[in-house]
Amino acid sequence: MSTISVDGEHQSKRVTISVPLSIVPIVILFVKSLWDWMETCGAKRRSRIALSELTDDQLADIGITPAEARREASRPYWR
């Protein structure tokens, strides 16, 4: 349904979109999934930055070689 009203000097257009209620849970699930993915990507990014800032001695303490740390820190956040 679309209505157009003309009011003197300006014209405003109001568009009404009808959405079936059955799609609302799907949209909510999609938005929640997207939010969760963004939080996960942020956590990976922060942990990889922290890993790249560790010294060789600190890496040895947690059982990771500097090469492994560089490889992990260089990975993109979405992987």
Secondary structure, DSSP 8 states (H G I E B T S, - for coil): -EEEEEETTEEEEEE-----GGGHHHHHHHHHHHHHHHHHHHHHHHHHHHHHT--HHHHHHTT--HHHHHHHHTS-TT-
